[in-house]
Amino acid sequence: MAVNRTPFIAGNWKMNLDHLQAIALVQKLAFALAEAKHDPADAEVAVFPPFTDLRSVQTLVDADRLPIAYGGQDVSSHDSGAYTGEISGAFLAKLGARYVIIGHSERRTLHAESDELVNAKVLAAQKHGIVPVLCVGETAEDLEAHGASAVPVAQLRRALEGVDPAKEIVVAYEPVWAIGSGQAATPEQAQQVGAALRAVLAEVLGPDVAASTRILYGGSVKSSNIASFLREPDVDGALVGGASLDVDEFSAIVRFKKHVGA
Ligand code: PEP
C-alpha cells in the first residue's frame, strides 16, 4: 500500500458555537484558506462541531464545495433504538460526516467511557463508513507512574480489537494533562509515543496499514508550536481544541508550512 499521510489538522469545537455561529466560522475559515491559496495536499482540514451544527455545516460545505471535512464529536455504539440522547453512525453518515472523534479524554473521564465502549464505537463508526479519530492519552498520574507510552499503547490495543485493517482509522495522541492547559507535550514526547502507537498498529493491523495511518498530536497546539510537532516523523497532524475556535489562529495552524517555516 502506498504511504500517503497528508497532514491532518482537525478542530474539535467541543460544546461551543450554535449552528449560526458554526456557519460564520466555517465561512471565515474557508475565506482565510482561499485567500492564502491553501493547497489541500499540504494539509487536510476538518472541523468537529456539536451535533446540532452538522446539518448547517454540511449545507455550506456542499453548496460552496469547500475543502473542509467535518465530523461528529462522538458516536453511539448502537445503530438505532431506545438510546435516548445517542447519535447513530448511520445518521452521521447521512449528513456526510467523514470522521468522528471517539474516546476523547473528556468522554472517558466525564462520561466514564471504558476501553470496551470505545472499541464498540470504533467498530460502529467503521461499519457506517465513517473514519474514527481515536483519541488515546495518559493522565499526569499515568505519566508519573508508567511513563508516557504505556497507557496510550494499552488504550490503542484495546480499541483496535476486531478492527478490519482495510478500513481507515486516524489515531490522536492527546496527553490528558496537555489538553486545555496551555502546556503542550514536547515534540520529543509526541514522537516517542507516536512511534510506540505506530508499532501497535503494525502488530495488530499490519505494517502497510501502520505506514499509511495518520497519527495526530493533540494538547495545547497553537500556530507557534505546530511546526515543531509536524517535524517529527510519527506526528502526521494535530487535533486542536481551543485554538480551533479562533479562525486566524486555526488557519495559521493549517498553514504551518508557510507561517512557521517547517
Ligand atoms: C482537545 O480537546 O482535543 C484539545 C487538544 O484541546 P486543546 O487544543 O484546547 O488543548
Boltz pocket constraint, residues with backbone or C-beta under 6 A from the ligand:
constraints:
  - pocket:
      binder: B
      contacts: [[A, 12], [A, 174], [A, 178], [A, 179], [A, 180], [A, 181], [A, 182], [A, 218], [A, 219], [A, 220], [A, 221], [A, 239], [A, 240], [A, 241], [A, 242], [A, 243]]
      max_distance: 6.0
